[in-house]
Amino acid sequence: MKKLLLPLLLLLIACTGTSEPPLDLLLATGDGNAVVFYPAGTEDTAPVGSWNLGMEVVDLLRLEGESRLWVLTPDRLLAYPLSGGTLSSPPAQSAPGTTLEPAEDCSNGKLVGGATHLLLDCGNGHVWTVALANPALTPVETADDGAGTIYLLGPDDRLTRISPQLDGFELRYPGPDGELTYDVSAAEGVDRLTAKWAGEELLIAVDSGYDVRTYTWTAASSSPPKIAGDPLPITGLTTILAVNDGWIVAGEGGYVLKRKNEEDLQRTTPVQTGVVTPNLYAYLAADGKLTVLDLLDPALAEHPRSFPARPRGLVWLPVGE
């Protein structure tokens, strides 16, 4: 029933131009050795419960439509089945259904979602893909990749590599007739780099240490990534989120909401990680604070909520399934 309600809700919003209350969703984040669950929404509420895993949580991932929560620890990748859960209680905790051991230190690792695979990047060239249907660690060849290379899963889970260079970055993507390679100059240099696929479109953000420049590219393009607008007044680049008809580019010094045919919205609220829910709420997490944006609110008011001192990863999940 809820799967039918969501399209009807979005149709109602489009017709009325008004915001609706959040759907029944929970947010999950890592906090030390625990996964902590919060009700979604703009109200500042306490967590509804937690799972104590007995090992540090490094990152979380849940792919839409999946009934598993992937948890990365310093030495394991675990998939926990999700069952039950309400706005006042977390899903039942059970033993992981999948345990993978990469035999590398993943204390600073991250998880990247794809369509039928996920990607595990533990840093220092230790990268694997994992097929969701039959989970196993498949190594990615990284010997020719420069330090700081970012790995993403693009359309059809094609492995995308973006490597920082002294004066820009290199994009490598497996095209239909062989690997495509583009060298892009960034006049101010590269201090930090991040990127995000949304469907067929790729957004690349380059932090020079003074501002952030953004570039767009599509999988069907035969030309290099193109610069997208003026530099953004952000420092300490951390993440990119795809939103309806645009992006949120965020860092330790604030975030910018970029939408087509709209003026950029710039704010100084720090962001470390974030997630956008299907009913168009953006949750932006930083140490000790969660900022909620109703993306259908014309004023885009910030709703501050309390959060763990060191949140690690942020995902949303439906309740009652």
C-alpha positions as CSV (number, residue, x, y, z in Angstrom):
1,M,0.0,0.0,0.0
2,K,2.8,2.5,0.9
3,K,4.3,1.9,-2.6
4,L,1.0,3.1,-4.1
5,L,0.8,6.1,-1.7
6,L,4.1,7.6,-2.6
7,P,3.3,8.4,-6.3
8,L,-0.1,9.7,-5.2
9,L,1.5,11.9,-2.6
10,L,4.0,13.4,-5.1
11,L,1.1,14.0,-7.5
12,L,-0.8,15.9,-4.9
13,I,2.2,18.0,-4.0
14,A,2.8,18.9,-7.6
15,C,-0.9,19.9,-8.0
16,T,-1.2,21.9,-4.8
17,G,2.3,23.4,-4.5
18,T,2.2,22.6,-0.8
19,S,4.4,20.5,1.4
20,E,3.1,17.3,3.1
21,P,4.3,15.6,6.3
22,P,7.1,13.1,5.9
23,L,6.3,9.5,5.2
24,D,6.8,6.9,7.8
25,L,10.5,6.5,7.6
26,L,13.4,6.0,10.0
27,L,16.9,7.4,9.7
28,A,19.9,5.3,10.7
29,T,23.4,6.5,11.5
30,G,26.6,5.0,13.0
31,D,27.5,6.1,16.5
32,G,30.6,4.4,17.9
33,N,29.8,0.7,18.1
34,A,26.1,1.2,17.5
35,V,23.6,1.8,14.7
36,V,21.2,4.4,16.0
37,F,17.6,4.9,14.6
38,Y,15.7,8.1,14.6
39,P,12.2,9.0,13.2
40,A,12.3,11.0,10.1
41,G,10.8,14.5,10.0
42,T,11.5,18.1,11.1
43,E,10.8,17.6,14.8
44,D,13.8,17.2,17.2
45,T,13.2,13.8,18.8
46,A,15.3,11.3,20.7
47,P,16.4,8.1,19.0
48,V,13.8,5.3,19.0
49,G,16.5,2.6,19.7
50,S,19.8,1.2,18.5
51,W,21.7,-1.9,17.6
52,N,24.9,-2.5,19.6
53,L,27.3,-4.3,17.2
54,G,30.3,-4.5,19.5
55,M,32.5,-3.1,16.7
56,E,33.0,0.4,15.3
57,V,30.6,1.5,12.6
58,V,32.6,3.2,9.7
59,D,29.8,3.6,7.1
60,L,26.2,2.5,6.3
61,L,24.4,1.8,3.0
62,R,20.9,0.8,2.2
63,L,19.8,0.6,-1.4
64,E,16.2,1.6,-2.2
65,G,14.1,-1.6,-2.5
66,E,16.6,-3.6,-0.5
67,S,15.7,-5.2,2.8
68,R,19.3,-5.2,4.0
69,L,21.4,-2.7,5.9
70,W,25.0,-2.8,4.9
71,V,27.4,-1.9,7.7
72,L,31.1,-1.3,7.2
73,T,33.4,-1.9,10.2
74,P,37.3,-1.6,10.3
75,D,37.7,-5.2,9.1
76,R,34.3,-6.4,7.9
77,L,31.4,-5.7,5.6
78,L,28.1,-7.0,7.1
79,A,24.6,-7.2,5.7
80,Y,21.9,-7.1,8.3
81,P,18.3,-8.1,7.4
82,L,15.7,-5.5,8.1
83,S,12.3,-6.5,9.5
84,G,9.7,-4.6,11.4
85,G,10.4,-1.2,13.0
86,T,8.0,1.6,13.7
87,L,8.3,5.3,14.3
88,S,8.7,4.4,18.0
89,S,10.9,1.3,17.7
90,P,13.9,0.2,15.6
91,P,13.9,-2.9,13.3
92,A,14.6,-6.1,15.1
93,Q,18.3,-6.8,15.5
94,S,19.4,-10.2,14.2
95,A,22.7,-11.8,13.1
96,P,24.1,-10.5,9.8
97,G,23.0,-12.5,6.7
98,T,26.3,-11.8,5.0
99,T,29.8,-11.3,6.4
100,L,32.7,-10.3,4.1
101,E,36.3,-9.8,5.3
102,P,38.5,-7.7,3.0
103,A,41.7,-8.4,5.0
104,E,42.6,-4.7,4.8
105,D,42.1,-1.8,7.2
106,C,38.8,-0.2,6.3
107,S,38.8,2.3,9.3
108,N,38.4,5.2,6.8
109,G,36.5,3.3,4.2
110,K,33.3,4.1,2.5
111,L,30.4,2.3,0.7
112,V,29.0,3.4,-2.7
113,G,25.7,2.2,-4.1
114,G,24.9,1.0,-7.6
115,A,22.0,-0.8,-9.3
116,T,22.9,-4.4,-8.8
117,H,26.3,-4.0,-7.0
118,L,27.8,-1.9,-4.2
119,L,31.4,-0.7,-4.1
120,L,33.7,-0.9,-1.1
121,D,36.6,1.6,-1.0
122,C,39.0,1.1,1.9
123,G,41.5,3.6,0.6
124,N,45.1,3.1,-0.4
125,G,44.0,1.4,-3.6
126,H,42.0,-1.3,-1.8
127,V,38.7,-1.4,-3.7
128,W,36.1,-4.1,-4.3
129,T,32.7,-4.5,-5.9
130,V,30.0,-6.7,-4.4
131,A,27.2,-8.3,-6.4
132,L,24.0,-7.9,-4.3
133,A,22.5,-11.2,-5.6
134,N,25.5,-13.3,-4.6
135,P,27.7,-11.2,-2.3
136,A,31.4,-11.7,-2.6
137,L,34.4,-9.4,-2.8
138,T,35.6,-8.8,-6.3
139,P,38.8,-6.8,-6.4
140,V,39.1,-3.8,-8.6
141,E,42.4,-3.3,-10.4
142,T,43.9,0.0,-9.1
143,A,47.6,-0.3,-9.9
144,D,47.4,2.4,-12.6
145,D,45.3,4.8,-10.5
146,G,46.7,7.9,-8.9
147,A,46.5,8.7,-5.2
148,G,43.1,10.0,-4.1
149,T,41.2,8.4,-7.0
150,I,37.4,8.3,-6.4
151,Y,35.5,5.2,-7.5
152,L,31.8,5.3,-8.4
153,L,29.3,3.0,-10.0
154,G,27.7,4.7,-13.0
155,P,24.9,3.6,-15.3
156,D,24.7,-0.2,-15.6
157,D,27.2,-0.3,-12.6
158,R,30.1,0.8,-14.9
159,L,33.1,1.6,-12.8
160,T,33.9,5.3,-12.9
161,R,37.3,6.6,-11.9
162,I,38.1,10.3,-11.1
163,S,41.7,11.0,-10.2
164,P,43.0,14.4,-8.9
165,Q,45.9,16.0,-10.6
166,L,48.0,19.0,-9.9
167,D,46.0,21.2,-12.2
168,G,42.7,19.4,-12.4
169,F,41.4,15.8,-12.6
170,E,41.2,12.9,-14.9
171,L,37.9,11.1,-15.6
172,R,37.9,7.5,-16.9
173,Y,34.8,5.7,-17.9
174,P,34.2,2.4,-19.8
175,G,32.4,3.4,-23.0
176,P,30.9,1.0,-25.5
177,D,34.0,1.1,-27.7
178,G,36.6,1.2,-25.0
179,E,37.6,3.3,-22.0
180,L,36.9,7.0,-22.3
181,T,39.6,9.3,-20.8
182,Y,39.2,13.0,-20.2
183,D,41.8,15.4,-18.6
184,V,40.1,18.5,-17.2
185,S,42.0,21.6,-16.1
186,A,41.0,23.3,-12.9
187,A,42.9,26.6,-12.8
188,E,42.9,27.0,-9.0
189,G,44.2,23.4,-8.3
190,V,42.7,20.5,-6.4
191,D,42.6,20.3,-2.6
192,R,39.6,17.9,-2.4
193,L,37.5,16.1,-4.9
194,T,34.1,14.3,-4.8
195,A,31.5,13.2,-7.3
196,K,28.0,11.7,-7.6
197,W,26.0,10.0,-10.3
198,A,22.3,10.7,-10.6
199,G,20.9,8.5,-13.4
200,E,22.9,9.3,-16.6
201,E,24.3,12.6,-15.2
202,L,27.6,12.9,-13.3
203,L,28.5,15.9,-11.1
204,I,32.1,16.4,-10.1
205,A,33.0,19.0,-7.4
206,V,36.6,20.3,-7.0
207,D,37.7,22.1,-3.9
208,S,40.6,24.4,-4.5
209,G,40.9,25.3,-0.8
210,Y,39.3,28.7,-1.6
211,D,36.1,27.7,-3.3
212,V,34.4,24.8,-5.1
213,R,34.0,24.4,-8.8
214,T,31.4,22.0,-10.3
215,Y,31.5,20.1,-13.6
216,T,28.8,18.0,-15.3
217,W,29.1,15.1,-17.7
218,T,26.7,12.5,-19.1
219,A,27.4,8.9,-20.0
220,A,26.3,9.5,-23.6
221,S,28.6,12.5,-24.0
222,S,31.6,12.5,-26.4
223,S,33.1,15.6,-24.9
224,P,34.9,16.4,-21.6
225,P,33.0,17.4,-18.5
226,K,31.9,21.0,-18.6
227,I,32.0,23.6,-15.8
228,A,28.6,24.2,-14.3
229,G,28.1,27.8,-13.2
230,D,30.2,30.1,-11.0
231,P,32.5,28.9,-8.2
232,L,30.7,28.1,-5.0
233,P,31.8,29.7,-1.7
234,I,32.3,26.4,0.2
235,T,35.3,25.1,2.0
236,G,36.1,21.6,3.2
237,L,34.2,19.8,0.5
238,T,32.5,16.6,1.9
239,T,29.6,15.3,-0.2
240,I,27.2,15.8,-3.1
241,L,23.5,14.9,-2.9
242,A,21.1,14.6,-5.8
243,V,17.8,16.3,-5.2
244,N,14.8,17.0,-7.4
245,D,16.0,18.8,-10.5
246,G,19.4,19.6,-9.0
247,W,22.1,19.0,-6.4
248,I,23.3,19.9,-2.9
249,V,27.1,20.5,-2.8
250,A,28.2,20.5,0.8
251,G,31.3,20.9,3.0
252,E,32.5,21.8,6.4
253,G,32.0,25.5,5.7
254,G,28.4,25.3,4.4
255,Y,26.3,24.0,1.5
256,V,24.8,25.2,-1.8
257,L,21.6,24.0,-3.3
258,K,21.8,24.2,-7.1
259,R,18.6,23.8,-9.1
260,K,18.0,24.4,-12.8
261,N,16.5,27.7,-13.6
262,E,16.8,28.9,-10.0
263,E,19.3,31.0,-8.1
264,D,21.7,29.1,-6.0
265,L,20.8,28.9,-2.3
266,Q,23.9,29.3,-0.2
267,R,24.2,28.6,3.6
268,T,27.0,28.3,6.1
269,T,25.6,25.2,8.0
270,P,28.4,22.6,8.0
271,V,27.7,19.2,6.5
272,Q,29.6,15.9,6.7
273,T,27.1,13.5,5.1
274,G,23.5,13.5,4.0
275,V,20.6,11.7,2.4
276,V,17.5,12.7,0.5
277,T,14.3,10.7,1.1
278,P,11.7,9.9,-1.6
279,N,9.2,12.5,-0.3
280,L,11.8,15.2,-0.9
281,Y,13.3,15.9,2.5
282,A,17.1,16.5,2.7
283,Y,18.8,15.4,5.9
284,L,22.3,17.0,6.4
285,A,24.4,15.6,9.2
286,A,27.4,17.1,11.0
287,D,28.9,16.4,14.4
288,G,26.1,16.7,17.0
289,K,23.6,18.2,14.6
290,L,21.1,17.2,11.9
291,T,19.7,19.8,9.6
292,V,16.4,19.0,7.8
293,L,15.2,20.8,4.6
294,D,11.7,20.3,3.2
295,L,12.7,20.7,-0.5
296,L,9.1,21.6,-1.3
297,D,9.1,24.5,1.1
298,P,9.4,27.7,-0.9
299,A,11.4,29.3,1.9
300,L,13.6,26.1,2.4
301,A,13.7,26.8,6.1
302,E,16.3,24.8,8.1
303,H,15.0,22.6,10.9
304,P,17.8,21.7,13.3
305,R,17.8,18.5,15.3
306,S,20.2,16.9,17.7
307,F,22.4,14.0,16.5
308,P,25.3,11.9,17.7
309,A,28.6,13.7,18.2
310,R,30.4,11.7,15.5
311,P,27.7,10.3,13.0
312,R,29.1,7.8,10.5
313,G,26.9,7.2,7.4
314,L,23.3,8.2,7.1
315,V,20.5,6.1,5.4
316,W,16.7,6.1,5.4
317,L,14.5,3.0,5.6
318,P,10.7,2.4,5.5
319,V,9.0,1.1,8.6
320,G,6.7,-1.9,9.0
321,E,8.2,-4.0,6.2
